[in-house]
Every structure is written in C-alpha cells, then in structure tokens.
Amino acid sequence: MPNRILKKPPRGALQMVAVLLLATLPLAAAGPAYVKQYTPMLSAPSEKSGKPLKNLAINEVVTVVYTEEALEQTDLSQAWVRIRASDGREGFVRLGMLAKEVQPEGEVAVAFRSIDKKSYVTADALYVRTRPDRGAPEAGMLVRNTEVIVLEMSDNDDYIDGRAAKWARVRALGEVEGWVFSGYLGDEPRADSVGPANEPKEDPNHISSGNSKTVKPPYLSVRDEPSAYGTVIGRIRQGKSVRIVERQASWESLAGLRSVWVRVQADGIDGWVFGGFLSSSGYTMSSDSLDKPFILPLDPSSYRRTSKYGGRTHPISKVPSFHTGVDLAASGGTPIYAAADGVVEVQNDHTGYGILTVVRHENGLVSYYAHQRKRYKQAGDRVAAGEVIGEVGTTGNSTGNHLHFEVRTNYNDTHFNPDLYVPFPEVQDQ
C-alpha cells in the first residue's frame, strides 16, 4: 500500500497564482531592464554554486533573455532571470533585482563582491581546451595545484568522473588560456598524499600486460577501440577481476585520471577500457565517467516527450521561460522509477511541482519527480534504481498527466540537462 501523502493545495489555485504573478511582472518576458541595486551577475541560477561573473551597478541597462520557471516558488520576484550585460556577457540575477524604470541612487558606498578569485587544479593532469567541450582540441595541459584565474563560466553543463559542473574559461601561467572542466578546480591546493576524489593514489605503471586488476566503477564499459568514442560492446560490474592482454603506449588524461587504454578479457568479453578505471588495491569509485549514470524514470513504451530542457514559451503564462527539466507525458497512474540508488531527501506538495519527490544519489546529484498522483516513498527512505517510487499525475502547475524530471546539484540549486545523464531513447535515436 502506498504511504500517506501530505495535503496539497488545489491544482487550479496554483495555476491561478502563477498566471497572476507573471501578469504583474512584465520583466518575465524578454526585453531591456534597469538594475535596481549593486549585485553580482552569477554564472548559474544559484547563490550556492553560481560564481560571480560581473558586478552590476545600479541603473545599469541589461537585456532580459528569459526567466526560469520557478515551480518551487510562489513569489516570482525570487525567480532567476538570465540577462545580457552591456559588455555582451550573460549570467543570472533574481527577477526582483530588475526594474522597468531608472531607480533613484543612494549615497551609501557599496563594496563590490570580489570576482577575480584564484582557483587551483585538483586533477593530476587537466587539459585546457579551445571550447567548453571534452571533444574540443587541446590548447595546453595543467598539472595538479596550478593556480588559475576563472574568466568565464559556460552555459553547458557536463558530468565527468562523478562530478556535475560547468566548464570554466581560465588563464594560467601567464600565457595559457582556454576551457577546463570546473569540477577539477578547487579553492585550495590539493595535498599530494591522495588521488582523485581523495582515493588512495596508485602508481600508474601497475597497468601492464599480463596483470589482473579490479573494476572500480559500478559498471565499466568495454569498447571496441581504445577511445572514449569507441562503441560499447559490453559492461563489467564493479569488483570483477579482469586480465590485461594488451596495452597502448600513449598516455592520456581522462576524467582527471592519467593512464593508458588497455585491452582486457573478462566474463566472455574482449575489448578496451581506460586503465584509470582499474585498481590493484580494490578501491571503488562512484561511476564510470564515460557513461550516463541514471536509468529511465518511466518505461520507454509508456511515455512521449512533450517538452525538453531549455527555452520555451510557458504553456500557462505564455511568456518566454526556461524549462529546468524534461516533461514526459504518460497516463495517470503510470509507475515512476527511481533513476538510481539513493535516499529520498525532500518531499513537498505545496508548490507548482505538485506532489514532488527529490532523491539524493551517491554521485552527489539529486533527481526530481514532479506532478505525481501518488508517492510511495517518504523523506529518509532508501530507494534502489528501478524501484517504483510513485505514479504519474497532474498535480501542481500542470496541464495534463506527465512526469517532470530534473537533475540538480541540490534541492533548488543548479540544474542540468537530463539528457546528459539519462539514456532517453528518443534522444539516443536522434
């Protein structure tokens, strides 16, 4: 039997609140605006993880690009707005920081927030690339504890070695400039006594032909060629022993690990894996960074995608907005599955999300399951990947039965494109 759910406000009331608020906030639509007070423009729609890109002065003219859909809020003055500053850079501020008219300026001096903060490389070796993409050409390489200055943060997010983060354009050593994955940057230099993610550091020369090693991630993809872009021909479970039968000569840095590609044999599979995902001491890691870490939250035959992650016209308010997840239309009562092992961290029925369950996963991310008709799990419950945690519904700010699915760093924190984390068949086939 499903557990008891909390009392929720009527669906129609939530929709009416959203429409009325948007109607009274014309800046929700794209257009010019004035900055109300001194404030930093952030790289992401979050005070927790967004980094300051530029200090905005009072009455500085900016252009509103879009407003984020703030399903967790009823006060849309707290909604995040993506803006374009006069120098062309784009970032995020709260909607309440903007006005349609020039504001009176006070005489009190305001200290700007420091932006040029130093960061340090935490990976053993980190490639600098010409654009924010792991497949982009290399512009150089930085070693651990190199000091860098972050100049800009990317729009696109990535997931590498269990970390979810944006790309950062950095300058280092007075001459190297380009893009690095910001998940490998830290506020302090890293101690030499540990390896990636504080795991015991191993001698990379342990990867050699004839040796038997242990698989570190939960599932390690075996590929038909020694490349991250090789076709996956099989998977080997965490803890399994594999025998190395061939080793490439060239070293690579991948997922913050420095190693070589090796051909292995195990469980009837013969193919290539990256040696950094093999261990001689038996320690494990949370994921194989080359694979998508989550499974489908709905049976693929039970839904159709009705809205993707990104910009759209809001179906209720009819204003330009940014959709922070994906919408999967399905019949009411369709089972919803946990996308990965984890613990229910949040249950909330009193926002535009309707009946919402948020699960914290071992890779540090959280997944959202919104607009449910029923929930089967409560805060604190442990769930397994593929376990039924609720039913598709149309509660909250919804126009019909569907699952609104999100991936974030924390509850009400930075969001990422779910297509980067879940192998949706409609995306894979494109």
C-alpha positions in Angstrom: 0.0 0.0 0.0 1.3 3.5 -0.8 2.3 5.7 2.2 0.1 8.6 3.3 0.7 11.8 1.3 0.6 15.4 2.6 -2.4 17.6 1.9 -1.9 19.7 -1.2 -3.5 22.9 -2.5 -5.9 22.6 -5.4 -4.3 22.4 -8.8 -6.3 25.3 -10.1 -5.2 27.6 -7.3 -1.6 27.1 -8.1 -2.1 27.8 -11.8 -4.0 31.0 -11.0 -1.3 32.2 -8.6 1.4 31.6 -11.3 -0.7 33.4 -14.0 -1.4 36.4 -11.8 2.2 36.8 -10.6 3.5 36.7 -14.2 0.9 39.2 -15.3 2.1 41.7 -12.7 5.8 41.1 -13.6 6.3 42.3 -17.2 10.1 41.7 -16.9 9.3 37.9 -17.0 9.3 38.5 -20.8 12.5 39.2 -22.8 13.5 42.9 -23.0 15.6 45.7 -21.6 15.7 46.4 -17.8 17.5 48.5 -15.2 19.4 47.0 -12.3 17.8 48.1 -9.0 20.9 47.8 -6.8 24.5 46.7 -6.8 24.6 43.0 -7.3 26.8 40.3 -8.9 25.7 38.6 -12.1 26.2 34.8 -11.4 27.3 32.0 -13.7 24.4 29.7 -12.7 20.9 30.3 -11.3 22.0 29.6 -7.7 23.6 31.5 -4.9 25.1 28.2 -3.7 27.0 27.2 -6.7 26.9 30.2 -9.1 30.1 32.1 -9.4 30.2 35.9 -9.9 31.0 36.9 -13.4 30.5 40.6 -13.3 29.5 43.3 -10.8 26.3 45.1 -11.9 25.9 48.8 -10.9 22.6 50.5 -10.0 20.7 51.5 -13.2 23.0 49.6 -15.4 21.0 48.6 -18.5 20.7 44.9 -19.2 18.7 42.7 -21.5 16.4 40.0 -20.2 17.0 36.8 -22.2 14.5 34.6 -20.3 13.0 33.9 -16.9 13.5 30.5 -15.3 10.3 28.5 -14.5 10.2 28.8 -10.7 8.0 25.9 -9.9 9.2 25.7 -6.3 8.3 29.4 -5.6 5.1 31.4 -5.4 7.0 34.7 -5.2 8.3 35.2 -8.7 10.4 38.2 -7.7 12.8 35.4 -6.5 12.8 33.7 -9.8 16.1 33.6 -11.7 16.5 35.7 -14.8 19.1 35.2 -17.5 20.4 38.6 -18.6 22.9 40.0 -21.1 25.1 42.8 -19.8 26.3 45.8 -21.8 29.6 44.0 -22.5 27.9 41.0 -24.0 28.4 38.6 -21.2 25.4 36.7 -19.9 24.5 35.4 -16.4 21.8 35.3 -13.8 20.2 37.6 -11.2 17.0 37.4 -9.3 14.0 39.0 -11.1 13.5 41.3 -8.1 16.8 42.9 -8.8 15.5 44.4 -12.1 13.1 47.3 -12.8 11.5 48.8 -15.9 12.4 52.3 -14.9 15.5 54.2 -13.7 16.0 53.9 -9.9 17.0 56.7 -7.5 20.6 56.3 -6.5 21.6 56.5 -2.8 24.7 58.0 -1.4 25.9 54.9 0.6 29.0 53.3 -0.8 28.6 49.6 -1.6 31.5 47.2 -1.6 31.6 45.0 -4.7 31.9 41.3 -4.3 35.4 40.0 -5.3 35.3 38.3 -8.7 38.9 37.5 -9.6 39.2 34.7 -7.1 42.0 32.3 -7.6 41.4 28.6 -8.1 43.7 25.5 -8.2 43.7 22.4 -10.4 42.8 19.4 -8.4 43.3 16.7 -11.1 46.7 15.2 -11.7 46.6 16.4 -15.3 44.0 18.7 -16.8 43.7 19.5 -20.5 42.9 23.1 -21.5 40.6 23.1 -24.5 39.6 25.6 -27.1 35.9 25.4 -26.3 33.8 24.1 -23.4 33.5 20.5 -24.7 35.6 17.4 -23.8 35.9 16.7 -27.5 37.4 20.1 -28.3 41.1 20.4 -29.4 43.6 20.8 -26.7 45.2 24.2 -26.1 47.6 23.0 -23.3 47.7 21.0 -20.2 47.9 22.0 -16.5 49.2 19.8 -13.6 47.8 19.5 -10.1 47.8 22.6 -7.9 48.4 25.0 -10.9 46.9 28.4 -10.0 44.3 29.7 -12.4 42.0 32.7 -12.8 38.4 31.9 -13.9 37.4 34.4 -16.6 34.0 33.0 -17.6 31.7 30.0 -17.0 29.9 28.1 -19.8 26.2 27.8 -20.4 26.5 24.0 -20.9 26.9 21.5 -18.1 28.8 18.3 -18.1 29.2 15.2 -16.0 32.7 13.7 -15.6 34.0 11.3 -13.0 31.0 11.6 -10.8 31.1 15.4 -10.8 28.4 17.7 -12.3 29.8 21.1 -13.2 30.1 23.7 -15.9 33.2 24.5 -18.0 35.4 27.4 -17.0 37.5 29.6 -19.2 40.7 30.1 -17.3 44.0 31.9 -17.6 47.1 30.2 -16.1 50.9 30.6 -16.1 50.6 34.0 -17.7 50.0 32.5 -21.2 47.7 29.5 -21.2 44.1 30.4 -21.8 41.1 28.2 -22.6 38.4 26.0 -21.2 38.6 23.4 -18.4 36.0 21.3 -16.6 35.4 23.3 -13.4 34.8 20.1 -11.4 38.6 19.8 -11.3 39.1 23.2 -9.8 39.2 23.9 -6.1 39.6 26.9 -3.7 42.7 25.4 -2.1 45.7 23.4 -3.4 45.3 19.7 -3.0 47.5 17.6 -0.8 49.9 15.2 -2.6 49.0 12.2 -0.5 45.7 11.4 -2.2 44.5 10.6 -5.7 41.3 11.8 -7.4 38.3 12.2 -5.1 40.6 11.5 -2.1 41.1 7.9 -3.1 44.5 6.3 -2.4 46.9 7.2 -5.1 48.4 4.4 -7.2 51.4 4.1 -9.3 50.1 4.3 -13.0 52.7 1.7 -14.0 50.7 -1.0 -12.4 48.7 -1.1 -15.6 50.7 -3.6 -17.7 50.0 -6.6 -19.9 49.6 -9.9 -18.1 48.3 -8.4 -14.8 44.9 -8.9 -13.3 43.1 -5.9 -12.0 39.8 -5.0 -10.3 37.0 -2.8 -11.8 36.4 0.4 -9.8 33.1 1.9 -11.1 29.7 0.2 -10.6 29.7 -0.7 -14.3 32.7 -0.3 -16.7 32.0 0.0 -20.4 34.2 -2.2 -22.7 34.7 -0.6 -26.1 35.7 -1.9 -29.5 38.6 0.5 -29.8 40.9 2.4 -27.3 39.0 5.6 -27.3 36.3 7.3 -25.3 34.3 7.4 -28.6 34.6 3.7 -29.2 31.4 1.6 -29.4 30.4 0.0 -26.2 30.4 -3.8 -26.7 29.7 -4.9 -23.1 29.9 -3.9 -19.4 31.7 -5.3 -16.4 30.5 -5.0 -12.8 32.3 -3.3 -10.0 34.8 -5.6 -8.2 35.2 -8.0 -11.1 38.7 -9.2 -11.9 39.9 -8.6 -15.5 43.0 -9.7 -17.2 45.0 -7.2 -19.3 46.1 -8.7 -22.6 47.4 -5.6 -24.4 48.4 -2.0 -23.5 48.6 1.2 -25.6 51.8 3.1 -25.5 50.4 6.6 -25.3 49.3 8.1 -22.0 46.0 10.1 -21.7 44.3 12.3 -19.1 40.7 11.3 -18.9 38.2 12.1 -16.1 41.0 13.6 -14.1 43.0 10.3 -14.3 46.3 9.8 -16.0 46.6 6.3 -17.6 46.6 4.3 -20.8 44.0 2.3 -22.7 44.2 -1.5 -22.2 42.5 -4.5 -23.8 41.0 -6.8 -21.2 39.2 -10.1 -21.1 36.5 -10.9 -18.5 33.1 -12.7 -18.5 33.5 -13.6 -22.1 34.1 -10.0 -23.2 37.2 -8.9 -25.0 37.7 -5.2 -25.6 39.2 -1.9 -24.5 38.8 0.0 -21.2 40.6 3.1 -19.8 43.2 1.9 -17.3 42.3 4.6 -14.8 39.2 2.7 -14.0 41.1 -0.4 -12.9 42.6 -0.9 -9.5 45.2 -3.1 -7.9 44.2 -2.3 -4.3 40.5 -2.9 -4.7 39.1 0.6 -4.0 36.0 1.7 -5.9 34.6 4.9 -7.4 31.0 6.1 -7.8 30.8 5.9 -11.6 32.4 5.4 -14.9 32.5 8.9 -16.1 32.1 7.9 -19.8 28.6 6.5 -19.2 25.3 8.1 -18.3 24.7 7.4 -14.6 20.9 7.2 -14.5 18.3 4.8 -15.9 14.9 5.8 -17.4 12.4 7.0 -14.8 9.5 5.6 -16.9 9.1 2.6 -19.2 10.1 3.8 -22.7 6.9 2.5 -24.2 4.7 4.3 -21.7 5.5 8.0 -22.4 6.2 10.6 -25.1 8.3 13.6 -24.6 6.3 16.8 -24.6 8.9 19.4 -23.5 12.7 19.4 -23.5 15.1 21.1 -21.2 15.8 24.7 -22.3 13.9 27.8 -23.6 10.3 27.6 -24.4 7.0 29.6 -24.1 5.4 28.6 -20.8 2.2 26.7 -21.6 0.2 28.5 -18.9 1.7 32.0 -18.6 2.6 32.2 -22.4 5.8 34.1 -21.6 9.4 33.2 -22.7 10.9 31.0 -20.0 13.5 28.3 -19.3 12.3 24.8 -18.6 14.5 23.3 -16.0 13.7 19.6 -16.7 12.0 17.4 -19.3 8.3 16.6 -19.5 7.3 13.0 -20.2 3.6 12.6 -20.9 2.0 9.4 -19.7 -1.3 8.0 -18.5 -2.3 8.8 -14.9 -1.1 6.1 -12.6 1.9 5.1 -14.8 4.7 3.8 -12.5 7.6 6.1 -11.8 11.0 4.5 -11.2 14.0 5.8 -9.2 16.7 6.8 -11.7 19.5 5.5 -9.4 20.1 4.2 -5.9 19.7 6.9 -3.3 17.8 8.3 -0.3 14.6 10.5 -0.5 15.8 13.9 0.6 12.8 16.1 0.0 9.0 15.6 -0.2 7.0 18.6 -0.9 3.4 19.1 -2.1 2.9 22.8 -1.8 4.5 24.3 -4.9 4.0 24.3 -8.6 5.7 20.9 -8.7 2.6 19.4 -7.1 3.5 16.1 -5.3 7.3 16.2 -5.6 9.9 13.6 -4.5 13.6 14.5 -4.6 16.2 11.7 -4.3 19.8 12.2 -3.3 22.2 9.8 -5.2 25.6 8.5 -4.4 27.2 10.5 -7.2 26.2 13.8 -5.4 23.3 14.7 -7.7 19.6 14.8 -6.9 16.7 13.9 -9.2 13.2 15.4 -9.2 10.0 13.6 -9.8 7.1 16.2 -10.0 3.3 16.3 -10.6 2.8 12.8 -9.1 -0.6 11.5 -8.4 0.7 9.3 -5.6 4.1 8.9 -3.9 5.2 5.6 -2.4 8.3 6.9 -0.6 8.8 9.4 2.2 11.8 11.5 3.3 14.6 9.3 4.6 13.5 6.2 2.7 16.3 4.4 0.8 15.4 3.5 -2.8 17.1 1.3 -5.4 17.5 2.1 -9.1 14.3 0.9 -10.9 12.2 0.8 -7.7 8.7 2.2 -8.1 8.5 5.5 -6.1 5.2 7.0 -7.3 2.6 7.4 -10.0 2.3 9.8 -12.9 -0.2 12.5 -12.2 -1.1 16.2 -13.0 -0.8 17.8 -9.5 0.6 21.3 -9.1 1.2 23.7 -12.1 0.4 21.1 -14.8 -1.8 21.0 -17.9 -2.1 17.2 -18.1 -0.7 13.9 -16.8 3.1 13.8 -17.1 6.3 13.4 -15.2 8.5 16.5 -14.9 12.0 15.1 -14.3 15.0 17.1 -13.3 18.7 16.6 -12.4 20.3 19.1 -10.0 23.3 19.5 -7.6 21.0 20.1 -4.6 17.3 20.9 -4.0 16.6 24.3 -5.5 20.2 24.5 -6.8 21.9 24.4 -10.1 20.1 22.3 -12.7 21.5 20.3 -15.6 20.1 18.9 -18.9 18.7 15.4 -18.0 19.6 14.2 -21.5 23.3 14.3 -20.4 22.5 11.8 -17.6 19.7 9.5 -18.7 19.8 7.4 -21.9 16.4 8.5 -23.2 15.7 6.5 -26.4 14.1 9.5 -28.2 17.4 11.4 -27.7 19.7 8.5 -28.5 18.0 7.9 -31.8 18.4 11.5 -33.0 
